[in-house]
């Protein structure tokens, strides 16, 4: 492949960048992905690709290029995690994708997406399980002799929150100001 003539006013660095973008584009990167990676606008990326005579793809060609075993594996992995309770947003952050791309991949894998209400219910259930675990842990430490102010400091919350959670956990509380003497050890 010959190097295209440099447009007037282009320095060597700009030409290298355009040739690098052209190579990445030929290997499947989209204009939007190149714009995000370089910090340029999509129209600037398009102009630079055209200036180095890059043959442009249609959307269908890009999609066909991206269809393959790696995409199918990713879609199946996303489906498994999503069905295990992960949200689209969490999957997007974990895999460095947009939420739109995650939804598209989930649909390609045959996943029926949850409604917003179903997602909120699932999140609430997850938070309740975490809260129950925290209450059980507080109860074990409290019954081992750790004071409420110490528990509040460790869990970065107020003593009143610790008291409320201990009460919800069914803990028999000591009279205020009374702690078990001796060093606190790990709860049973």
Contact map, one row per residue, 1 for C-alpha under 8 A:
11100000000000000000000000000000000000000000000000000000000000000000000000000000000000000000000000000000000000000000000000000000000000000000000000000000000000000000000000000000000000000000
11110000000000000000000000000000000000000000000000000000000000000000000000000000000000000000000000000000000000000000000000000000000000000000000000000000000000000000000000000000000000000000
11111000000000000000000000000000000000000000000000000000000000000000000000000000000000000000000000000000000000000000000000000000000000000000000000000000000000000000000000000000000000000000
01111100000000000000000000000000000000000000000000011000000000000000000000000000000000000000000000000000000000000000000000000000000000000000000000000000000000000000000000000000000000000000
00111110000000000000000000000000000000000000000000010000000000000000000000000000000000000000000000000000000000000000000000000000000000000000000000000000000000000000000000000000000000000000
00011111010000100000000000000000000000000000000000010000000000000000000000000000000000000000000000000000000000000000000000000000000000000000000000000000000000000000000000000000000000000000
00001111110000000000000000000000000000000000000000100000000000000000000000000000000000000000000000000000000000000000000000000000000000000000000000000000000000000000000000000000000000000000
00000111110000000000000000000000000000000000000000000000000000000000000000000000000000000000000000000000000000000000000000000000000000000000000000000000000000000000000000000000000000000000
00000011111000000000000000000000000000000000000000000000000000000000000000000000000000000000000000000000000000000000000000000000000000000000000000000000000000000000000000000000000000000000
00000111111101100000000000000000000000000000000000000000000000000000000000000000000000000000000000000000000000000000000000000000000000000000000000000000000000000000000000000000000000000000
00000000111111100000000000000000000000000000000000000000000000000000000000000000000000000000000000000000000000000000000000000000000000000000000000000000000000000000000000000000000000000000
00000000011111110000000000000000000000000000000000000000000000000000000000000000000000000000000000000000000000000000000000000000000000000000000000000000000000000000000000000000000000000000
00000000001111111000000000000000000000000000000000000000000000000000000000000000000000000000000000000000000000000000000000000000000000000000000000000000000000000000000000000000000000000000
00000000011111111100000000000000000000000000000000000000000000000000000000000000000000000000000000000000000000000000000000000000000000000000000000000000000000000000000000000000000000000000
00000100011111111110000000000000000000000000000000000000000000000000000000000000000000000000000000000000000000000000000000000000000000000000000000000000000000000000000000000000000000000000
00000000000111111111000000000000000000000000000000000000000000000000000000000000000000000000000000000000000000000000000000000000000000000000000000000000000000000000000000000000000000000000
00000000000011111111100000000000000000000000000000000000000000000000000000000000000000000000000000000000000000000000000000000000000000000000000000000000000000000000000000000000000000000000
00000000000001111111110000000000000000000000000110010000000000000000000000000000000000000000000000000000000000000000000000000000000000000000000000000000000000000000000000000000000000000000
00000000000000111111111000000000000000000000000010010000000000000000000000000000000000000000000000000000000000000000000000000000000000000000000000000000000000000000000000000000000000000000
00000000000000011111111100000000000000000000000000000000000000000000000000000000000000000000000000000000000000000000000000000000000000000000000000000000000000000000000000000000000000000000
00000000000000001111111110000000010000000000100010000000000000000000000000000000000000000000000000000000000000000000000000000000000000000000000000000000000000000000000000000000000000000000
00000000000000000111111111000000000000000000000010010100000000000000000000000000000000000000000000000000000000000000000000000000000000000000000000000000000000000000000000000000000000000000
00000000000000000011111111100000000000000000000000000000000000000000000000000000000000000000000000000000000000000000000000000000000000000000000000000000000000000000000000000000000000000000
00000000000000000001111111111000000000000000000000000000000000000000000000000000000000000000000000000000000000000000000000000000000000000000000000000000000000000000000000000000000000000000
00000000000000000000111111111110010000000000000000000000000000000000000000000000000000000000000000000000000000000000000000000000000000000000000000000000000000000000000000000000000000000000
00000000000000000000011111111000000000000000000000000000000000000000000000000000000000000000000000000000000000000000000000000000000000000000000000000000000000000000000000000000000000000000
00000000000000000000001111111000000000000000000000000000000000000000000000000000000000000000000000000000000000000000000000000000000000000000000000000000000000000000000000000000000000000000
00000000000000000000000111111100000000000000000000000000000001001100000000000000000000000000000000000000000000000000000000000000000000000000000000000000000000000000000000000000000000000000
00000000000000000000000111111110110000000000000000000000000000000000000000000000000000000000000000000000000000000000000000000000000000000000000000000000000000000000000000000000000000000000
00000000000000000000000010011111110000000000000000000000000001000000000000000000000000000000000000000000000000000000000000000000000000000000000000000000000000000000000000000000000000000000
00000000000000000000000010001111111000000100110000000000000000000000000000000000000000000000000000000000000000000000000000000000000000000000000000000000000000000000000000000000000000000000
00000000000000000000000000000111111100000100000000000000000000000000000000000000000000000000000000000000000000000000000000000000000000000000000000000000000000000000000000000000000000000000
00000000000000000000000000001111111110000000000000000000000000000000000000000000000000000000000000000000000000000000000000000000000000000000000000000000000000000000000000000000000000000000
00000000000000000000100010001111111111000100100000000000000000000000000000000000000000000000000000000000000000000000000000000000000000000000000000000000000000000000000000000000000000000000
00000000000000000000000000000011111111111100100000000000000000000000000000000000000000000000000000000000000000000000000000000000000000000000000000000000000000000000000000000000000000000000
00000000000000000000000000000001111111110000000000000000000000000000000000000000000000000000000000000000000000000000000000000000000000000000000000000000000000000000000000000000000000000000
00000000000000000000000000000000111111100000000000000000000000000000000000000000000000000000000000000000000000000000000000000000000000000000000000000000000000000000000000000000000000000000
00000000000000000000000000000000011111110000000000000000000000000000000000000000000000000000000000000000000000000000000000000000000000000000000000000000000000000000000000000000000000000000
00000000000000000000000000000000001111111000000000000000000000000000000000000000000000000000000000000000000000000000000000000000000000000000000000000000000000000000000000000000000000000000
00000000000000000000000000000000001101111101100000000000000000000000000000000000000000000000000000000000000000000000000000000000000000000000000000000000000000000000000000000000000000000000
00000000000000000000000000000000001000111111100000000000000000000000000000000000000000000000000000000000000000000000000000000000000000000000000000000000000000000000000000000000000000000000
00000000000000000000000000000011011000011111110000000000000000000000000000000000000000000000000000000000000000000000000000000000000000000000000000000000000000000000000000000000000000000000
00000000000000000000000000000000000000001111111000000000000000000000000000000000000000000000000000000000000000000000000000000000000000000000000000000000000000000000000000000000000000000000
00000000000000000000000000000000000000011111111100000000000000000000000000000000000000000000000000000000000000000000000000000000000000000000000000000000000000000000000000000000000000000000
00000000000000000000100000000010011000011111111110000000000000000000000000000000000000000000000000000000000000000000000000000000000000000000000000000000000000000000000000000000000000000000
00000000000000000000000000000010000000000111111111000000000000000000000000000000000000000000000000000000000000000000000000000000000000000000000000000000000000000000000000000000000000000000
00000000000000000000000000000000000000000011111111100000000000000000000000000000000000000000000000000000000000000000000000000000000000000000000000000000000000000000000000000000000000000000
00000000000000000100000000000000000000000001111111110000000000000000000000000000000000000000000000000000000000000000000000000000000000000000000000000000000000000000000000000000000000000000
00000000000000000110110000000000000000000000111111111100000000000000000000000000000000000000000000000000000000000000000000000000000000000000000000000000000000000000000000000000000000000000
00000000000000000000000000000000000000000000011111111110000000000000000000000000000000000000000000000000000000000000000000000000000000000000000000000000000000000000000000000000000000000000
00000010000000000000000000000000000000000000001111111100000000000000000000000000000000000000000000000000000000000000000000000000000000000000000000000000000000000000000000000000000000000000
00011100000000000110010000000000000000000000000111111100000000000000000000000000000000000000000000000000000000000000000000000000000000000000000000000000000000000000000000000000000000000000
00010000000000000000000000000000000000000000000011111110000000000000000000000000000000000000000000000000000000000000000000000000000000000000000000000000000000000000000000000000000000000000
00000000000000000000010000000000000000000000000011111111000000000000000000000000000000000000000000000000000000000000000000000000000000000000000000000000000000000000000000000000000000000000
00000000000000000000000000000000000000000000000001001111100000000000000000000000000000000000000000000000000000000000000000000000000000000000000000000000000000000000000000000000000000000000
00000000000000000000000000000000000000000000000000000111110000000000000000000000000000000000000000000000000000000000000000000000000000000000000000000000000000000000000000000000000000000000
00000000000000000000000000000000000000000000000000000011111111000000000000000000000000000000000000000000000000000000000000000000000000000000000000000000000000000000000000000000000000000000
00000000000000000000000000000000000000000000000000000001111111000000000000000000000000000000000000000000000000000000000000000000000000000000000000000000000000000000000000000000000000000000
00000000000000000000000000000000000000000000000000000000111111100000000000000000000000000000000000000000000000000000000000000000000000000000000000000000000000000000000000000000000000000000
00000000000000000000000000000000000000000000000000000000111111110000000000000000000000000000000000000000000000000000000000000000000000000000000000000000000000000000000000000000000000000000
00000000000000000000000000000000000000000000000000000000111111111000000000000000000000000000000000000000000000000000000000000000000000000000000000000000000000000000000000000000000000000000
00000000000000000000000000010100000000000000000000000000111111111100000000000000000000000000000000000000000000000000000000000000000000000000000000000000000000000000000000000000000000000000
00000000000000000000000000000000000000000000000000000000001111111110000000000000000000000000000000000000000000000000000000000000000000000000000000000000000000000000000000000000000000000000
00000000000000000000000000000000000000000000000000000000000111111110000000000000000000000000000000000000000000000000000000000000000000000000000000000000000000000000000000000000000000000000
00000000000000000000000000010000000000000000000000000000000011111111000000000000000000000000000000000000000000000000000000000000000000000000000000000000000000000000000000000000000000000000
00000000000000000000000000010000000000000000000000000000000001111111001000000000000000000000000000000000000000000000000000000000000000000000000000000000000000000000000000000000000000000000
00000000000000000000000000000000000000000000000000000000000000111111111100000000000000000000000000000000000000000000000000000000000000000000000000000000000000000000000000000000000000000000
00000000000000000000000000000000000000000000000000000000000000001111111100000000000000000000000000000000000000000000000000000000000000000000000000000000000000000000000000000000000000000000
00000000000000000000000000000000000000000000000000000000000000000011111110000000000000000000000000000000000000000000000000000000000000000000000000000000000000000000000000000000000000000000
00000000000000000000000000000000000000000000000000000000000000000011111111000000000000000000000000000000000000000000000000000000000000000000000000000000000000000000000000000000000000000000
00000000000000000000000000000000000000000000000000000000000000000111111111100000000000000000000000000000000000000000000000000000000000000000000000000000000000000000000000000000000000000000
00000000000000000000000000000000000000000000000000000000000000000011111111110000000000000000000000000000000010000000000000000000000000000000000000000000000000000000000000000000000000000000
00000000000000000000000000000000000000000000000000000000000000000000111111111000000000000000000000000000000000000000000000000000000000000000000000000000000000000000000000000000000000000000
00000000000000000000000000000000000000000000000000000000000000000000011111111100000000000000000000000000100000000000000000000000000000000000000000000000000000000000000000000000000000000000
00000000000000000000000000000000000000000000000000000000000000000000001111111110000000000000000000000000110110000000000000000000000000000000000000000000000000000000000000000000000000000000
00000000000000000000000000000000000000000000000000000000000000000000000111111111000000000000000000000000010010000000000000000000000000000000000000000000000000000000000000000000000000000000
00000000000000000000000000000000000000000000000000000000000000000000000011111111100000000000000000000000000000000000000000000000000000000000000000000000000000000000000000000000000000000000
00000000000000000000000000000000000000000000000000000000000000000000000001111111110000000010000000000100110000000000000000000000000000000000000000000000000000000000000000000000000000000000
00000000000000000000000000000000000000000000000000000000000000000000000000111111111000000000000000000000010010100000000000000000000000000000000000000000000000000000000000000000000000000000
00000000000000000000000000000000000000000000000000000000000000000000000000011111111100000000000000000000000000000000000000000000000000000000000000000000000000000000000000000000000000000000
00000000000000000000000000000000000000000000000000000000000000000000000000001111111111000000000000000000000000000000000000000000000000000000000000000000000000000000000000000000000000000000
00000000000000000000000000000000000000000000000000000000000000000000000000000111111111110010000000000000000000000000000000000000000000000000000000000000000000000000000000000000000000000000
00000000000000000000000000000000000000000000000000000000000000000000000000000011111111000000000000000000000000000000000000000000000000000000000000000000000000000000000000000000000000000000
00000000000000000000000000000000000000000000000000000000000000000000000000000001111111000000000000000000000000000000000000000000000000000000000000000000000000000000000000000000000000000000
00000000000000000000000000000000000000000000000000000000000000000000000000000000111111100000000000000000000000000000000001000000000000000000000000000000000000000000000000000000000000000000
00000000000000000000000000000000000000000000000000000000000000000000000000000000111111110110000000000000000000000000000000000000000000000000000000000000000000000000000000000000000000000000
00000000000000000000000000000000000000000000000000000000000000000000000000000000010011111110000000000000000000000000001000000000000000000000000000000000000000000000000000000000000000000000
00000000000000000000000000000000000000000000000000000000000000000000000000000000010001111111000000100110000000000000000000000000000000000000000000000000000000000000000000000000000000000000
00000000000000000000000000000000000000000000000000000000000000000000000000000000000000111111100000100000000000000000000000000000000000000000000000000000000000000000000000000000000000000000
00000000000000000000000000000000000000000000000000000000000000000000000000000000000001111111110000000000000000000000000000000000000000000000000000000000000000000000000000000000000000000000
00000000000000000000000000000000000000000000000000000000000000000000000000000100010001111111111010100100000000000000000000000000000000000000000000000000000000000000000000000000000000000000
00000000000000000000000000000000000000000000000000000000000000000000000000000000000000011111111111101100000000000000000000000000000000000000000000000000000000000000000000000000000000000000
00000000000000000000000000000000000000000000000000000000000000000000000000000000000000001111111111000000000000000000000000000000000000000000000000000000000000000000000000000000000000000000
00000000000000000000000000000000000000000000000000000000000000000000000000000000000000000111111110000000000000000000000000000000000000000000000000000000000000000000000000000000000000000000
00000000000000000000000000000000000000000000000000000000000000000000000000000000000000000011111110000000000000000000000000000000000000000000000000000000000000000000000000000000000000000000
00000000000000000000000000000000000000000000000000000000000000000000000000000000000000000001111111000000000000000000000000000000000000000000000000000000000000000000000000000000000000000000
00000000000000000000000000000000000000000000000000000000000000000000000000000000000000000011111111101100000000000000000000000000000000000000000000000000000000000000000000000000000000000000
00000000000000000000000000000000000000000000000000000000000000000000000000000000000000000001100111111100000000000000000000000000000000000000000000000000000000000000000000000000000000000000
00000000000000000000000000000000000000000000000000000000000000000000000000000000000000011011000011111110000000000000000000000000000000000000000000000000000000000000000000000000000000000000
00000000000000000000000000000000000000000000000000000000000000000000000000000000000000000000000001111111000000000000000000000000000000000000000000000000000000000000000000000000000000000000
00000000000000000000000000000000000000000000000000000000000000000000000000000000000000000001000011111111100000000000000000000000000000000000000000000000000000000000000000000000000000000000
00000000000000000000000000000000000000000000000000000000000000000000000000000100000000010011000011111111110000000000000000000000000000000000000000000000000000000000000000000000000000000000
00000000000000000000000000000000000000000000000000000000000000000000000000000000000000010000000000111111111000001000000000000000000000000000000000000000000000000000000000000000000000000000
00000000000000000000000000000000000000000000000000000000000000000000000000000000000000000000000000011111111100000000000000000000000000000000000000000000000000000000000000000000000000000000
00000000000000000000000000000000000000000000000000000000000000000000000001100100000000000000000000001111111110000000000000000000000000000000000000000000000000000000000000000000000000000000
00000000000000000000000000000000000000000000000000000000000000000000000000110110000000000000000000000111111111111000000000000000000000000000000000000000000000000000000000000000000000000000
00000000000000000000000000000000000000000000000000000000000000000000000000000000000000000000000000000011111111111000000000000000000000000000000000000000000000000000000000000000000000000000
00000000000000000000000000000000000000000000000000000000000000000000000000100000000000000000000000000001111111100000000000000000000000000000000000000000000000000000000000000000000000000000
00000000000000000000000000000000000000000000000000000000000000000000000100110010000000000000000000000000111111100000000000000000000000000000000000000000000000000000000000000000000000000000
00000000000000000000000000000000000000000000000000000000000000000000000000000000000000000000000000000000011111110000000000000000000000000000000000000000000000000000000000000000000000000000
00000000000000000000000000000000000000000000000000000000000000000000000000000010000000000000000000000000011111111000000000000000000000000000000000000000000000000000000000000000000000000000
00000000000000000000000000000000000000000000000000000000000000000000000000000000000000000000000000000000011001111100000000000000000000000000000000000000000000000000000000000000000000000000
00000000000000000000000000000000000000000000000000000000000000000000000000000000000000000000000000000010011000111110000000000000000000000000000000000000000000000000000000000000000000000000
00000000000000000000000000000000000000000000000000000000000000000000000000000000000000000000000000000000000000011111111000000000000000000000000000000000000000000000000000000000000000000000
00000000000000000000000000000000000000000000000000000000000000000000000000000000000000000000000000000000000000001111111000000000000000000000000000000000000000000000000000000000000000000000
00000000000000000000000000000000000000000000000000000000000000000000000000000000000000000000000000000000000000000111111100000000000000000000000000000000000000000000000000000000000000000000
00000000000000000000000000000000000000000000000000000000000000000000000000000000000000000000000000000000000000000111111110000000000000000000000000000000000000000000000000000000000000000000
00000000000000000000000000000000000000000000000000000000000000000000000000000000000000000000000000000000000000000111111111000000000000000000000000000000000000000000000000000000000000000000
00000000000000000000000000000000000000000000000000000000000000000000000000000000000000100000000000000000000000000111111111100000000000000000000000000000000000000000000000000000000000000000
00000000000000000000000000000000000000000000000000000000000000000000000000000000000000000000000000000000000000000001111111110000000000000000000000000000000000000000000000000000000000000000
00000000000000000000000000000000000000000000000000000000000000000000000000000000000000000000000000000000000000000000111111111000000000000000000000000000000000000000000000000000000000000000
00000000000000000000000000000000000000000000000000000000000000000000000000000000000010000000000000000000000000000000011111111100000000000000000000000000000000000000000000000000000000000000
00000000000000000000000000000000000000000000000000000000000000000000000000000000000000000000000000000000000000000000001111111110000000000000000000000000000000000000000000000000000000000000
00000000000000000000000000000000000000000000000000000000000000000000000000000000000000000000000000000000000000000000000111111111000000000000000000000000000000000000000000000000000000000000
00000000000000000000000000000000000000000000000000000000000000000000000000000000000000000000000000000000000000000000000011111111100000000000000000000000000000000000000000000000000000000000
00000000000000000000000000000000000000000000000000000000000000000000000000000000000000000000000000000000000000000000000001111111110000000000000000000000000000000000000000000000000000000000
00000000000000000000000000000000000000000000000000000000000000000000000000000000000000000000000000000000000000000000000000111111111000000000000000000000000000000000000000000000000000000000
00000000000000000000000000000000000000000000000000000000000000000000000000000000000000000000000000000000000000000000000000011111111100000000000000000000000000000000000000000000000000000000
00000000000000000000000000000000000000000000000000000000000000000000000000000000000000000000000000000000000000000000000000001111111110000000000000000000000000000000000000000000000000000000
00000000000000000000000000000000000000000000000000000000000000000000000000000000000000000000000000000000000000000000000000000111111111000000000000000000000000000000000000000000000000000000
00000000000000000000000000000000000000000000000000000000000000000000000000000000000000000000000000000000000000000000000000000011111111100000000000000000000000000000000000000000000000000000
00000000000000000000000000000000000000000000000000000000000000000000000000000000000000000000000000000000000000000000000000000001111111110000000000000000000000000000000010000000000000000000
00000000000000000000000000000000000000000000000000000000000000000000000000000000000000000000000000000000000000000000000000000000111111111000000000000000000000000000000000000000000000000000
00000000000000000000000000000000000000000000000000000000000000000000000000000000000000000000000000000000000000000000000000000000011111111100000000000000000000000000000000000000000000000000
00000000000000000000000000000000000000000000000000000000000000000000000000000000000000000000000000000000000000000000000000000000001111111110000000000000000000000000110110000000000000000000
00000000000000000000000000000000000000000000000000000000000000000000000000000000000000000000000000000000000000000000000000000000000111111111000000000000000000000000000010000000000000000000
00000000000000000000000000000000000000000000000000000000000000000000000000000000000000000000000000000000000000000000000000000000000011111111100000000000000000000000000000000000000000000000
00000000000000000000000000000000000000000000000000000000000000000000000000000000000000000000000000000000000000000000000000000000000001111111110000000010000000000100110000000000000000000000
00000000000000000000000000000000000000000000000000000000000000000000000000000000000000000000000000000000000000000000000000000000000000111111111000000000000000000000010010100000000000000000
00000000000000000000000000000000000000000000000000000000000000000000000000000000000000000000000000000000000000000000000000000000000000011111111100000000000000000000000000000000000000000011
00000000000000000000000000000000000000000000000000000000000000000000000000000000000000000000000000000000000000000000000000000000000000001111111111000010000000000000000000000000000000000110
00000000000000000000000000000000000000000000000000000000000000000000000000000000000000000000000000000000000000000000000000000000000000000111111111110010000000000000000000000000000000000000
00000000000000000000000000000000000000000000000000000000000000000000000000000000000000000000000000000000000000000000000000000000000000000011111111000000000000000000000000000000000000000010
00000000000000000000000000000000000000000000000000000000000000000000000000000000000000000000000000000000000000000000000000000000000000000001111111000000000000000000000000000000000000011111
00000000000000000000000000000000000000000000000000000000000000000000000000000000000000000000000000000000000000000000000000000000000000000000111111100000000000000000000000000000001110010000
00000000000000000000000000000000000000000000000000000000000000000000000000000000000000000000000000000000000000000000000000000000000000000000111111110110000000000000000000000000001100010000
00000000000000000000000000000000000000000000000000000000000000000000000000000000000000000000000000000000000000000000000000000000000000000000010011111110000000000000000000000000001000000000
00000000000000000000000000000000000000000000000000000000000000000000000000000000000000000000000000000000000000000000000000000000000000000000010001111111000000100110000000000000000000000000
00000000000000000000000000000000000000000000000000000000000000000000000000000000000000000000000000000000000000000000000000000000000000000000000000111111100001100000000000000000000000000000
00000000000000000000000000000000000000000000000000000000000000000000000000000000000000000000000000000000000000000000000000000000000000000000000001111111110000000000000000000000000000000000
00000000000000000000000000000000000000000000000000000000000000000000000000000000000000000000000000000000000000000000000000000000000000000100110001111111111000100100000000000000000000000000
00000000000000000000000000000000000000000000000000000000000000000000000000000000000000000000000000000000000000000000000000000000000000000000000000011111111111101100000000000000000000000000
00000000000000000000000000000000000000000000000000000000000000000000000000000000000000000000000000000000000000000000000000000000000000000000000000001111111111000000000000000000000000000000
00000000000000000000000000000000000000000000000000000000000000000000000000000000000000000000000000000000000000000000000000000000000000000000000000000111111100000000000000000000000000000000
00000000000000000000000000000000000000000000000000000000000000000000000000000000000000000000000000000000000000000000000000000000000000000000000000000011111110000000000000000000000000000000
00000000000000000000000000000000000000000000000000000000000000000000000000000000000000000000000000000000000000000000000000000000000000000000000000000001111111000000000000000000000000000000
00000000000000000000000000000000000000000000000000000000000000000000000000000000000000000000000000000000000000000000000000000000000000000000000000000001101111101100000000000000000000000000
00000000000000000000000000000000000000000000000000000000000000000000000000000000000000000000000000000000000000000000000000000000000000000000000000001001100111111100000000000000000000000000
00000000000000000000000000000000000000000000000000000000000000000000000000000000000000000000000000000000000000000000000000000000000000000000000000011011000011111110000000000000000000000000
00000000000000000000000000000000000000000000000000000000000000000000000000000000000000000000000000000000000000000000000000000000000000000000000000000000000001111111000000000000000000000000
00000000000000000000000000000000000000000000000000000000000000000000000000000000000000000000000000000000000000000000000000000000000000000000000000000001000011111111100000000000000000000000
00000000000000000000000000000000000000000000000000000000000000000000000000000000000000000000000000000000000000000000000000000000000000000100000000010011000011111111110000000000000000000000
00000000000000000000000000000000000000000000000000000000000000000000000000000000000000000000000000000000000000000000000000000000000000000000000000010000000000111111111000000000000000000000
00000000000000000000000000000000000000000000000000000000000000000000000000000000000000000000000000000000000000000000000000000000000000000000000000000000000000011111111100000000000000000000
00000000000000000000000000000000000000000000000000000000000000000000000000000000000000000000000000000000000000000000000000000000000000100100000000000000000000001111111110000000000000000000
00000000000000000000000000000000000000000000000000000000000000000000000000000000000000000000000000000000000000000000000000000000000000100110000000000000000000000111111111101000000000000000
00000000000000000000000000000000000000000000000000000000000000000000000000000000000000000000000000000000000000000000000000000000000000000000000000000000000000000011111111111000000000000000
00000000000000000000000000000000000000000000000000000000000000000000000000000000000000000000000000000000000000000000000000000000000000100000000000000000000000000001111111100000000000000000
00000000000000000000000000000000000000000000000000000000000000000000000000000000000000000000000000000000000000000000000000000000000100110010000000000000000000000000111111100000000000000000
00000000000000000000000000000000000000000000000000000000000000000000000000000000000000000000000000000000000000000000000000000000000000000000000000000000000000000000011111110000000000000000
00000000000000000000000000000000000000000000000000000000000000000000000000000000000000000000000000000000000000000000000000000000000000000010000000000000000000000000011111111000000000000000
00000000000000000000000000000000000000000000000000000000000000000000000000000000000000000000000000000000000000000000000000000000000000000000000000000000000000000000001001111100000000000000
00000000000000000000000000000000000000000000000000000000000000000000000000000000000000000000000000000000000000000000000000000000000000000000000000000000000000000000011000111110000000000000
00000000000000000000000000000000000000000000000000000000000000000000000000000000000000000000000000000000000000000000000000000000000000000000000000000000000000000000000000011111011000000000
00000000000000000000000000000000000000000000000000000000000000000000000000000000000000000000000000000000000000000000000000000000000000000000000000000000000000000000000000001111110000000000
00000000000000000000000000000000000000000000000000000000000000000000000000000000000000000000000000000000000000000000000000000000000000000000000000000000000000000000000000000111110000000000
00000000000000000000000000000000000000000000000000000000000000000000000000000000000000000000000000000000000000000000000000000000000000000000000000000000000000000000000000000011111000000000
00000000000000000000000000000000000000000000000000000000000000000000000000000000000000000000000000000000000000000000000000000000000000000000000000000000000000000000000000000111111100000000
00000000000000000000000000000000000000000000000000000000000000000000000000000000000000000000000000000000000000000000000000000000000000000000000011100000000000000000000000000100111110000000
00000000000000000000000000000000000000000000000000000000000000000000000000000000000000000000000000000000000000000000000000000000000000000000000011000000000000000000000000000000011111000000
00000000000000000000000000000000000000000000000000000000000000000000000000000000000000000000000000000000000000000000000000000000000000000000000010000000000000000000000000000000001111100000
00000000000000000000000000000000000000000000000000000000000000000000000000000000000000000000000000000000000000000000000000000000000000000000000000000000000000000000000000000000000111110000
00000000000000000000000000000000000000000000000000000000000000000000000000000000000000000000000000000000000000000000000000000000000000000000000000000000000000000000000000000000000011111000
00000000000000000000000000000000000000000000000000000000000000000000000000000000000000000000000000000000000000000000000000000000000000000000000111000000000000000000000000000000000001111100
00000000000000000000000000000000000000000000000000000000000000000000000000000000000000000000000000000000000000000000000000000000000000000000000100000000000000000000000000000000000000111110
00000000000000000000000000000000000000000000000000000000000000000000000000000000000000000000000000000000000000000000000000000000000000000000100100000000000000000000000000000000000000011111
00000000000000000000000000000000000000000000000000000000000000000000000000000000000000000000000000000000000000000000000000000000000000000001101100000000000000000000000000000000000000001111
00000000000000000000000000000000000000000000000000000000000000000000000000000000000000000000000000000000000000000000000000000000000000000001000100000000000000000000000000000000000000000111
